[in-house]
Every structure is written in C-alpha cells, then in structure tokens.
Amino acid sequence: MAVVDHEGLVVTANEALGVLLGRSAAALTSQSAADLLDLAADGRTWHAYREVLHGRRSRFRRTHRLKHPDGRALWAEVTVVPMPEQEAGPSDGAGPRRMLLSVSDISDRRELQKRLRHLQMHDPVTRLPNRTLFFERLSAVLENPPYGDGASGHGRVGLCYLDLDGFKAVNDTMGHRIGDRLLAAVAARLTDCAAQDGPHRDGAHLVARLGGDEFAILVEDSAGTQQLTDLARAVLAALQQPFDLAGHRLSVSASIGVVERAVTGTSATGLMQAADTTLYWAKADGKARWTVFDPERNAHRMTRQTLSSTLRPAVERGEFTIEYQPLVGMADGVVRGVEALVRWNHPQFGMLSPNRFVAIAEEDGSIVQLGRWVLQSACRQARRWQLEHPADPPLFISVNVAVRQVWDSDLVTDVAEILAETGLDPSLLQLELTESAVMGSAGRPIQALQSLSEMGVRIAIDDFGTGYSNLAYLSRLPVSVLKLDGSFVRGFRYDDGAHPSPADETIVEAMVQLAHRLGLTVTAECVETAGQAERLRRIGCDTGQGWLYSRAVAPERIAELIGARPMTH
C-alpha cells in the first residue's frame, strides 16, 4: 500500500509494495505512482486515475498486468480511494490532499479463473473447444471481420459442419468407453486437417465439438468456397482411414455441410441454420459426402415449409380453384368428359399446379379436407353443366383421389353424400387413383373401391404402365378405366420430325387389347400431335387427353365445348 498526494506522487509506502515492485519502500517516496504501475499506458485507465486524483471520482479500480523486475509478468488489482479528512490533513482546495493506493497480486486467482474457463469452454472427452467457445469465437469473427474491413464486404467466413454416420451403433454395440475413444481420435484427425489447411494464415482453424458426434471447423478468414470444399474433402479422406482403438479396428464416415459467405450481412444464427440444412442434405443424399449450401435448394425447402404451414387454412380461405381438361372420344373427337385439376391461387407465390402442393397435402393429411372440397366442387359443376345443357349428352367428371383419402376418411360415405347433395348421377363420376396406390393396397382401400363401383361410380387407374403392372391383380379390381401414362404416348411422334418408338406403340397396342378383353376402356394422356391421335385411334384407344385438344381451362370454356363440333385439333 502507499499514500499518494493530489499530484500522484508517493508520500509513503509499505515494504510489501516495495517487494512487489522490486524496490525498497523508501526508494518509492516522491515517485509517480502512475509511472511505477504503468497507469498511463492505456488512455481510459489514465483518464479514470486522474479523475480520482482531482476529486471528480470517488474510486479507481483496475486489473492491470505488471512486469516484475525479475522479468516475470503478474496480474495486479490497483485501487485508489481518497483518504478520510482527519488522516489526510487540510485540503488545499484542489480536492482531497492524499489518496490511499493499494496493489494486490491476483496472479494465482487469474490463473485459477483461466483454468476454470478452459474447463468451462472445452469438451472433456475430446479436449476440443465446446459449443459455448465456438459460438463466442464465431460471434467475434462476425462482429470484427478479418482485415477490419467487413463494411466493404471483403471479410469472409467458412464453416464445415459434420456429423459421424452411424456413431450411435458404435455406442450401442461396443459401449460408451470405445465411443468416447473414437470421438477423441476423430477430434485429433480433424485438428490435423485444420492445421494443415491453416498455417499460411494467422493460426489454425477452430475445431470444436458441438455435442454428441457433431463437430465444426470454423474458417475465420476464408479464401472462398474452394478452400472449404478442399478442407471437407481432406476431412472425409482422413476419417475413412480405419481407427485402432483398444484392440478394435473401426471404420467410420461423416456427412459434412459446407457454408461459405461474406461476413457482411451474416449472423451466427443464419450461418448455423444454413450449415444444419446443408448437413441434412448431405445425409439425405446418401451420407459419407460433403454438400455445399445451395440458396436455390434452400429457397425450395423454405417454400415447401411455407406451403405446408398454410395449406389447411388456405382451404378455409377459398384460395383453391379448379380447372378442367377435356377427355375426348378418339373415334369422333367429341368431348365426353373432363378431368378436374385443382390449382392453388397462393397470395405469395401465385397460381400453383398440383405437383407443387398435393404431395405436401398427402404428407400432412390435409389432402382429406382438400380432396373432399375438390370432389364436392367438381360434382356441383358437372351437375350445373348438365342442367344448363339439357339437350346434350352430359359430361362425366373425373376426380383424382389420393390413397390417404381412402385410409383417413370414409370416402364411400363422402361420395354418397356429395352425389345426393348435388344430384349428379353416380355414372357421371369417375375417381382416379394411381396404379401404385391401387395395386399396392389391400383391405380397406379395395373394399372402398368395391363399394364405390357397386354404387355406380367409375374407377380409373391413372398413370398405368409405370407402377406395379400386376395384370393378374388387375382382373380382380373393380376398375372401369385405364389411363395410359404419357411416357408411352410421347413415343408416337410422327409429325414433329422425331423418330417414333416401335416398342412404345407395340406396348400400348397390347395394353389396349388387354383392357378391352377385360371390359375396360382406355384413355391416353399427353396427346399433343395429330399423328399421335391418329395412331391411338387406329390402335383402338377410347379417349384421349392432352394439349392437342385443350389445356386445363376455366368452367366457362368447357361450357362452350358442350354440343360443339368435334375437337380434331
């Protein structure tokens, strides 16, 4: 301890301070305390110290690094406070005449804190930085970009986020002791890869264990995506070398998500979300590989999530509409029926075709609610056309049904109620199910189809020829119509310069003959040219559907076709 005057000069000091500073207590007298303790080295420290000397602050306290005369560094806590008036003597108007200076050697405490922080910030199994330290470093990089010019967008950051494939099986079959040894060995190889990639920079990249069998390699000053993919490739190669652990020889692989981007505009949350998504892609694409973040793929994923979350309310808000595509008799070109095709008029993404949302609706179950609405609306429209054109043969309406509608709802009851409500004759309703859905099912779906067929509703198998094609099973199903998949019809091109496929023609002809033998009618999809239509007519195909006749159109356009001349082009 020491007493200093209002100018910061030592008035008297005890022997302990002398020992700490490597001088005798007497030699400290009249010396500047700021010089002895190096308080002027830092502008903020110097200002705070002067404020106390001049009476404008009541206390000064700083943790300060000092150099001992023997060369070693020590950490000291320096405190300066005014002395009580009765001990300090009379005031001269410039504030308290004397200050009490105390200096405490806290080196041991700092060392303990450092060790505790290391334990707190590192994983005990692999001794790598843990999640807490990783995010601390990541946040520091994003807040203080390399080269100090993040505002100009020059600073870049990269991340390899990896997960071991099948690590759980190692733990389950060999125990956690071997699992922990494997994690430590993996950590060592990752550290080696990072060190080999990083020596030309300020230091090796940060390798961290984020938890379980998840690791991250943070490249704080990225040179671009190529550097990250080279690093990921090196990591995969290193991990594919067998591990010898306590007499066990193990082989593992990893999936790696790679993200590289400019620091400007990047947040820790956004970077980790991108890395997590990309790691998921690597897993989904087959594991044992690295995948680079793709903004387009991510946008598609986000769009899918958005559609999924808004699908159910969209039905209630009336965002869906139905367009109708004519089904035309091949022999005479007359419109016999129409297929109802649902569209989603999404407020954000515009008009969406079924392939954008039907699979999502099947996954989350909303296809039941949506399917019933389509069925009801289509039957009501078919009945309206019939009443508005009583002199013309009525059009049948064909509606797609997902197999989940059969499992998750009482489709038979729904159809019966809708037909009764709309007044549409059952023979004018055709329900389409895909070949794989019908022929891959048993039990309840088949019973439902049987009941619908007995009701008078026609059952059609859509996309026939691409699924199971179990012809023996087909003979036992309550099916009325086969819809040939468009891939066969595309081989029929004559008038566009393309060479026709004899195999496709032979297959279609055989399927048409088989269907007719079984008492079924055949509809060809994707009829686009007059040459295709003519060949299908000669083969004996009953009805056709495709752009040659019409795209899917609004109900008003269909009304114009009822009773009109045959559609030949």
C-alpha positions, 0 to 999 in steps of 0.5 A: 500500500502507499499514500499518494498526494493530489499530484500522484506522487508517493508520500509513503509506502509499505515494504510489501509494495516495495517487494512487489515492485522490486524496490525498497519502500523508501526508494518509492517516496516522491515517485509517480505512482502512475509511472511505477504501475504503468497507469498511463499506458492505456488512455481510459485507465489514465483518464479514470486515475486522474479523475480520482486524483482531482476529486471528480471520482470517488474510486479507481479500480483496475486489473492491470498486468505488471512486469516484475523486475525479475522479468516475470509478468503478474496480474495486479488489482490497483485501487485508489480511494481518497483518504478520510479528512482527519488522516489526510490533513487540510485540503488545499482546495484542489480536492482531497490532499492524499489518496490511499493506493493499494496493489494486490497480486491476483496472479494465482486467482487469474490463473485459477479463473483461466483454468476454470474457463478452459474447463468451462469452454472445452469438451472433456472427452475430446479436449476440443473447444465446446459449443459455448467457445465456438459460438463466442469465437464465431460471434467475434469473427462476425462482429470484427471481420478479418482485415477490419474491413467487413463494411466493404464486404471483403471479410469472409467466413467458412464453416464445415459442419459434420456429423459421424454416420452411424456413431450411435451403433458404435455406442450401442454395440461396443459401449460408451468407453470405445465411443468416447475413444473414437470421438477423441481420435476423430477430434485429433484427425480433424485438428490435423486437417485444420492445421494443415489447411491453416498455417499460411494464415494467422493460426489454425482453424477452430475445431470444436465439438458441438455435442454428441458426434457433431463437430465444426471447423470454423474458417475465420478468414476464408479464401472462398468456397474452394478452400472449404470444399478442399478442407471437407474433402481432406476431412472425409479422406482422413476419417475413412482411414480405419481407427485402432482403438483398444484392440478394435479396428473401426471404420467410420464416415461423416456427412459434412455441410459446407457454408461459405459467405461474406461476413457482411450481412451474416449472423451466427444464427443464419450461418448455423441454420444454413450449415444444419440444412446443408448437413441434412442434405448431405445425409439425405443424399446418401451420407459419407459426402460433403454438400455445399449450401445451395440458396436455390435448394434452400429457397425450395425447402423454405417454400415447401415449409411455407406451403405446408404451414398454410395449406389447411387454412388456405382451404378455409380461405377459398384460395383453391380453384379448379380447372378442367381438361377435356377427355375426348372420344378418339373415334369422333373427337367429341368431348365426353368428359373432363378431368378436374385439376385443382390449382392453388391461387397462393397470395405469395407465390401465385397460381400453383399446379398440383405437383407443387402442393398435393404431395405436401397435402398427402404428407400432412393429411390435409389432402382429406379436407382438400380432396373432399372440397375438390370432389364436392366442387367438381360434382356441383359443376358437372351437375350445373353443366348438365342442367344448363345443357339439357339437350346434350349428352352430359359430361362425366367428371373425373376426380383424382383421389389420393390413397390417404383419402381412402385410409383417413376418411370414409370416402364411400360415405363422402361420395354418397353424400356429395352425389345426393347433395348435388344430384349428379348421377353416380355414372357421371363420376369417375375417381382416379387413383394411381396404379401404385396406390391401387395395386399396392393396397389391400383391405380397406382401400379395395373394399372402398373401391368395391363399394364405390363401383357397386354404387355406380361410380367409375374407377380409373387407374391413372398413370398405368404402365409405370407402377406395379403392372400386376395384370393378374391383380388387375382382373380382380379390381373393380376398375372401369378405366385405364389411363395410359401414362404419357411416357408411352404416348410421347413415343408416337411422334410422327409429325414433329420430325422425331423418330417414333418408338416401335416398342412404345406403340407395340406396348400400348397396342397390347395394353389396349387389347388387354383392357378391352378383353377385360371390359375396360376402356382406355384413355391416353394422356399427353396427346399433343400431335395429330399423328399421335391421335391418329395412331391411338385411334387406329390402335383402338384407344377410347379417349384421349387427353392432352394439349392437342385438344385443350389445356386445363381451362376455366368452367366457362370454356368447357361450357362452350365445348358442350354440343360443339363440333368435334375437337380434331385439333 
